[in-house]
C-alpha cells in the first residue's frame, strides 16, 4: 500500500510538471484537436453533408410538355441535391446559356411527351451539353438515363395494362372515362407493389470479407483510419517527452534526490510512467470527443475496448520513452531522437497515411514488418473498434503484441538504468 502511495505521488509530480509546460500542452493536446477538426470538416464536405452538397451542377430545363410525365420528370430533376435546375420558356435561351458556359447542359422535354409515353410511342428528350465540361456532362447523362428509365417503366406497364383490358373484351361497354379510371387503378396497384419490391427486394447482395464479416468502406472508413492514425501518431510523441523528463531531472539534480529518498525503484519508474500515461489518455479522450460530437466519427460498441487499448498504447509509448532515455546522453538528444523516432515509426506503421489501406492489411512483406511496429498494431486495433464495431476480444492479438513490447522495453530500460 505504501508503494502504491509513493507511485501515485511521483505520478502527480509528473502531471504538475507537464501542466506547467505550455509548449508541450499545445503540441500534445491542442494541435491534435486542430488536425482532427480539420479532418472532420473535410469529412463533411466529402460525404456531401451540411447545407451545401459536395457537387453542384447547373442545368437548364425547358418543359414543353403539358402532361403528367413531363411534370414528373421536372419534379424529379429539381429534387436531386447535386443539380441546380433553372427553368426556361424557350429552348434557344437555354442553349445560349450553355454556349456561354453559364450552365453545363440544357434539358428539353418536347411537346406531346406524355401522350407518346401513354401510347408507348418512341420519343426523345434532348440534352444540349457543354463539351468544355465533360465530367459534368457524364454525370448529367447518367442522371437523365435513370430518370427516363423510371418513366419508361411506367409507360410500359401502363401500355401493357391497357392492352390486356382491350384484348379481354371485358370493358367493351365501358365509357372512355370508365376505362381510363380502371386503367389508372390497375396501374396504381402495380406501381405500388413494384415500389414495395424495390424497397424490400427478394434478392439482397451483401458484400463480405474472407472472415465472413460485412465489408465496410467508403468515406467514413477512410476517415476512421485517419482518426486512428492521428491518435496513435500523437500518443507516441510522448516518447520524446518521457526521455526528456528523465534527462531534465538528471541535469537539475532531482533524480538524485528521488534515488536518495526512501523510494523503491518500482515507485520511481512506475510513477513516472503512470504520470506520463495520463497525457495519451487525455489526448485520445479529446480527439475522439471532438470527432464524435462535431463530425459524427463513430466510436464503436466497446467502450471497455477503447479504454483498455488506450492504456496499453500509452504504456507502450512511455516504456519506449524510458528506453530511449537510456540510449541518449542529453535532454536535447532525447528531444531530437524522440521526434525523429515518432516520425520514422509513424511512417513505417501507417500513422502518417500514404495509402488508404492499413499497413497491417497490406500484402506481402509490409504486413509482416508492420506487426513489429507498435504504431501499426495500435492503429489496427483502434480502426477495428471504431469502424468495424470490434469487441475487446477481437483486438486481443494487438493488445498482446503491445504488452509484449512494453515488457521488452521496460526490461532493457531497467537493466540499463541500474548502471547509469
Secondary structure, 3 states (H helix, E strand, C coil): CHHHHHHHHHHHHHHHHHHHCHHHHHHHHHHHHHHHHHHHHHHHHHHCCCCCCCCCEEEEEEECCCCHHHHHHHHHHHCCCCEEEEECCCHHHHHHHHHHCCCCEEEEECCCHHHHHHCCCCCCCEEEECCCCHHHHHHHHHHHHHHHHHHHHHHHHHHHHHHHHHHHCCCCCCCHHHHHHHHHHHHHHHHHHHHHHHHCCCCCCCCECCCCCECCCHHHHHHHHHHHHHHHHHHCCHHHHHHHHHHHHHHHCHHHHHHHCCCCHHHHHHHHHHHHHHHHHHHHHHHHHHHHHHHCCCCCCCHHHHHHHHHHHHHHHHHHHHHHHHHCCCHHHHHHHHHHHHHHHHHHHCCCCCCCCCHHHCCCHHHHHHCCCHHHHHHHHHHHHHHCCCCCHHHHHHHHHHHHHHHHHHHHHHHHHCCC
